[in-house]
Amino acid sequence: MSGCVLCTRVESVATVTLSNPGKLNAVDFAMWQSLAALLAELSRDEQLRCIVVRGEGDQAFAAGGDIEEFVSRRDTLERAMAYHAQAGAALQALADCRQPTIALLQGACIGGGLEIAAQCDLRIAAQSSRFGAPINKLGFSMYPAEMASLLRLAGAAGLLEILLEGRIFGAAEALAKGLVTRVVSDAEVVDETYASARRICAGAPLVARWHKQWLRRLQQGDPLSDEELRASFAFLDTADYREGLAAFTEKRKPQFRGC
């Protein structure tokens, strides 16, 4: 029986849940397909302001790909390429989400699960959560296109250590390596993640999208053009900008509408 990807929504926050009971939420091919389609749909939702990605229960975010499926889905070059094209599409859909994304990390965050978490904008981990990519013990290498986000977070030396040793390590080390942005107690991780989502939702949604856009652009390395610098002031024409200034002057909370 395959796993599934669930989605619930409370006000302007959507929760995407990786669910594969009995397999520590290991991600199978159908889940990669569902994840790509769902994230593309959510990204188009103008009323949505934040997406939380988590695993079902508190034992795992996702313990990698579903290894049992590899003998049928990755047994030839053509099928392996198709499999990772679909996984890549899901990871890219997460990276391309216009809304801020937060990974809520409990338990095991391994292999493909670590790749999913790395594509989120923020990663909030429980103190007892565990990380790694022990695929060297399974005789296969990480797909190069899926290394990029981990390389960006951990750097070449850090990623090589993770891949060459295949060691499972804790949240404190993951924080030191840059793989997570915050570590809190197990009892606080759910509340802290949704508190973070509420803080994001309290800000201007267009500004959040622009910050994501410009940070991605800056990571390309080449200088911004004059046209791009002028475009960075697009906020001047928004109602939310006028509302933010008015709320500051009137000493009240702003009511942003995303326009």
C-alpha positions, 0 to 999 in steps of 0.5 A: 500500500502506498503512502499519501500526501495530506493537506489541511488548512487553518485560515491562511496557513496550509499544512502538508503532511507526508504520510506513510504509516509503518515506514516512517513516512518514507516517500514513494513514487506516488507521494512524489507525484502528489507532492509536486501537484499539491505544491503547485496548486498551493503556490497559486492560492492568493489567500495562502500566506504560509505552508508548513511541511511535516511528517505524520506523527512524531516519529519521523518527518520522512525516513528517505525514499521507499527503498522497497520500491527501488527494485521496481522503480529504479531497476533500469537507467530509464526508470531511475531517470524517470523516478528522479525526474518526478522527485526533482519536480516535487523538490522544485515545486517546493523551492518555487512556492511563492509562499514562505515554507516551514519544515516541522522536523520531528524524529527521523529526517533522512535521505529524501526527507532531508532533501525535502526539508532543505527546500523549505525556507525555514526548518524548525527541529525538535531536539531529539530529531535525527538527520543523515543520508546513509545511502553509502550503506545501500550501494547507491549515490545521491542524485546530483540534481538533488544535492544542490539544496544540501550543498547550499546549506551545508557547503561542500565539506559538510555535505561530503562528510554527510555522504561519505560517512553515512552517519546519523546525527542529532539536531544540535549538529544539524544546526551547526552544519546549517541544515536547520534554522532552529532547534527547540524542545520536543514539547515545543516544536509544534507550537513554535513552528505554528507560532513562526507561521503566524508571525509570517502571516502577520507580515505583508504577503507580497513582501514575503514573496519579494524577499524569496525572489530577491534572495534567490536572484542574489544567490546567482552571483552576478550583479543586479541590473539597473532595471532589477534594482528599479523593480525592487521598489515595486512595493511603492505602488501597493496598498499594503505599503500604504497600510503599513505606514499608516498603521505605524503612524497610528500605532495599530496592527496593520491589516495587509491584503496582499495587494 
